[in-house]
Amino acid sequence: MSKELPFMILCVEEYKNQKGMSGKEVIELFNRYSVCEYIVSFYDFLHTTGMKYIIDDIDSYIKSQQAV
């Protein structure tokens, strides 16, 4: 198992809880905007920050992808 997988699961679960979404909704959103790939690409930085920063960063990333 890669070191990123447990972190990815944590991000999905925390995003789900913070946003009041179902797991399926979060996975669909993350797939639509390639959030999982983003998290893996920036794992070395993101895993050293707090969950509030991570959730805010994911939201910013999604917004930037919606504008494309």
Secondary structure, 3 states (H helix, E strand, C coil): CCCHHHHHHHHHHHHHHHHCCCHHHHHHHHHHCCHHHHHHHCHHHHCCCCHHHHHHHHHHHHHHHHCC
